Amino acid sequence: MPEHLALLIGVIAAAIGFGIANGFNDAANAISTVIGTRTLSPRAAIIMAACFNFL
């Protein structure tokens, strides 16, 4: 039974790691687009991305 628990913990840790990495990449892509086109200021883009990442 302990080997199953270790595997489960490893899978959950990997899923959390992939989720965090995906969140970093998605936020960077969204921010770079609106800053590059000068639609929003960098400050406004970061605040907006931070707010929507909590949803």
FIKOLZA-1660 file (N, C-alpha, C; in steps of 0.1 Angstrom, whole numbers, plus 5000, padded with zeros to 4 digits):
% residues 55
   i   px   py   pz ch aa at
   1 5008 4988 5000  A  M  N
   1 5000 5000 5000  A  M CA
   1 5009 5013 5000  A  M  C
   2 5020 5013 5007  A  P  N
   2 5028 5026 5007  A  P CA
   2 5033 5029 4994  A  P  C
   3 5036 5019 4985  A  E  N
   3 5041 5023 4972  A  E CA
   3 5030 5029 4963  A  E  C
   4 5018 5026 4966  A  H  N
   4 5007 5032 4959  A  H CA
   4 5005 5047 4963  A  H  C
   5 5007 5049 4976  A  L  N
   5 5006 5062 4982  A  L CA
   5 5017 5071 4976  A  L  C
   6 5029 5066 4975  A  A  N
   6 5040 5073 4970  A  A CA
   6 5038 5077 4955  A  A  C
   7 5033 5068 4948  A  L  N
   7 5029 5070 4934  A  L CA
   7 5019 5081 4932  A  L  C
   8 5008 5080 4941  A  L  N
   8 4998 5090 4941  A  L CA
   8 5003 5104 4944  A  L  C
   9 5011 5105 4954  A  I  N
   9 5017 5118 4958  A  I CA
   9 5026 5123 4946  A  I  C
  10 5033 5115 4940  A  G  N
  10 5042 5119 4929  A  G CA
  10 5034 5124 4917  A  G  C
  11 5023 5117 4914  A  V  N
  11 5014 5121 4903  A  V CA
  11 5007 5135 4906  A  V  C
  12 5003 5136 4918  A  I  N
  12 4997 5149 4922  A  I CA
  12 5007 5160 4922  A  I  C
  13 5019 5158 4926  A  A  N
  13 5029 5168 4926  A  A CA
  13 5033 5172 4912  A  A  C
  14 5033 5162 4903  A  A  N
  14 5036 5165 4889  A  A CA
  14 5025 5173 4882  A  A  C
  15 5012 5170 4885  A  A  N
  15 5001 5177 4880  A  A CA
  15 5001 5191 4885  A  A  C
  16 5004 5193 4897  A  I  N
  16 5005 5207 4903  A  I CA
  16 5016 5215 4896  A  I  C
  17 5027 5208 4894  A  G  N
  17 5039 5215 4887  A  G CA
  17 5035 5219 4873  A  G  C
  18 5029 5210 4866  A  F  N
  18 5025 5213 4852  A  F CA
  18 5015 5224 4851  A  F  C
  19 5006 5224 4861  A  G  N
  19 4995 5235 4861  A  G CA
  19 5001 5248 4864  A  G  C
  20 5011 5249 4873  A  I  N
  20 5018 5262 4876  A  I CA
  20 5026 5266 4864  A  I  C
  21 5033 5257 4857  A  A  N
  21 5041 5261 4846  A  A CA
  21 5032 5266 4834  A  A  C
  22 5021 5259 4832  A  N  N
  22 5011 5263 4822  A  N CA
  22 5005 5277 4825  A  N  C
  23 5003 5280 4838  A  G  N
  23 4997 5293 4842  A  G CA
  23 5007 5304 4839  A  G  C
  24 5020 5302 4842  A  F  N
  24 5030 5312 4839  A  F CA
  24 5031 5315 4824  A  F  C
  25 5031 5304 4816  A  N  N
  25 5031 5306 4801  A  N CA
  25 5019 5313 4796  A  N  C
  26 5007 5310 4801  A  D  N
  26 4995 5316 4796  A  D CA
  26 4995 5331 4799  A  D  C
  27 4999 5334 4811  A  A  N
  27 4999 5348 4816  A  A CA
  27 5009 5356 4807  A  A  C
  28 5020 5351 4805  A  A  N
  28 5030 5358 4797  A  A CA
  28 5026 5360 4783  A  A  C
  29 5019 5351 4777  A  N  N
  29 5014 5352 4763  A  N CA
  29 5004 5363 4763  A  N  C
  30 4995 5363 4772  A  A  N
  30 4984 5373 4772  A  A CA
  30 4989 5387 4774  A  A  C
  31 4999 5388 4784  A  I  N
  31 5004 5402 4787  A  I CA
  31 5013 5407 4775  A  I  C
  32 5021 5398 4769  A  S  N
  32 5029 5403 4758  A  S CA
  32 5021 5408 4746  A  S  C
  33 5010 5402 4743  A  T  N
  33 5002 5406 4732  A  T CA
  33 4996 5420 4734  A  T  C
  34 4990 5423 4745  A  V  N
  34 4984 5436 4747  A  V CA
  34 4995 5447 4749  A  V  C
  35 5007 5443 4755  A  I  N
  35 5017 5453 4756  A  I CA
  35 5024 5456 4742  A  I  C
  36 5026 5445 4735  A  G  N
  36 5032 5447 4722  A  G CA
  36 5024 5455 4712  A  G  C
  37 5011 5454 4713  A  T  N
  37 5002 5462 4704  A  T CA
  37 4999 5476 4710  A  T  C
  38 5004 5478 4722  A  R  N
  38 5002 5491 4729  A  R CA
  38 4987 5493 4732  A  R  C
  39 4980 5482 4734  A  T  N
  39 4966 5484 4738  A  T CA
  39 4965 5488 4753  A  T  C
  40 4973 5482 4761  A  L  N
  40 4973 5485 4775  A  L CA
  40 4987 5489 4779  A  L  C
  41 4988 5496 4790  A  S  N
  41 5001 5499 4796  A  S CA
  41 5006 5486 4803  A  S  C
  42 5019 5484 4805  A  P  N
  42 5024 5472 4812  A  P CA
  42 5018 5470 4826  A  P  C
  43 5016 5481 4833  A  R  N
  43 5010 5480 4846  A  R CA
  43 4996 5475 4846  A  R  C
  44 4988 5481 4837  A  A  N
  44 4974 5476 4835  A  A CA
  44 4973 5462 4830  A  A  C
  45 4982 5458 4821  A  A  N
  45 4981 5444 4816  A  A CA
  45 4985 5434 4828  A  A  C
  46 4994 5437 4836  A  I  N
  46 4998 5429 4847  A  I CA
  46 4987 5428 4857  A  I  C
  47 4981 5439 4860  A  I  N
  47 4970 5439 4870  A  I CA
  47 4958 5430 4865  A  I  C
  48 4955 5432 4852  A  M  N
  48 4944 5425 4846  A  M CA
  48 4947 5410 4846  A  M  C
  49 4959 5406 4842  A  A  N
  49 4963 5392 4842  A  A CA
  49 4963 5386 4856  A  A  C
  50 4967 5393 4866  A  A  N
  50 4967 5388 4879  A  A CA
  50 4953 5386 4884  A  A  C
  51 4944 5395 4881  A  C  N
  51 4930 5394 4885  A  C CA
  51 4923 5382 4878  A  C  C
  52 4925 5380 4865  A  F  N
  52 4919 5369 4858  A  F CA
  52 4925 5355 4861  A  F  C
  53 4938 5355 4866  A  N  N
  53 4944 5342 4870  A  N CA
  53 4937 5337 4882  A  N  C
  54 4931 5345 4890  A  F  N
  54 4925 5340 4902  A  F CA
  54 4911 5334 4899  A  F  C
  55 4906 5337 4888  A  L  N
  55 4893 5331 4884  A  L CA
  55 4895 5317 4880  A  L  C
% end
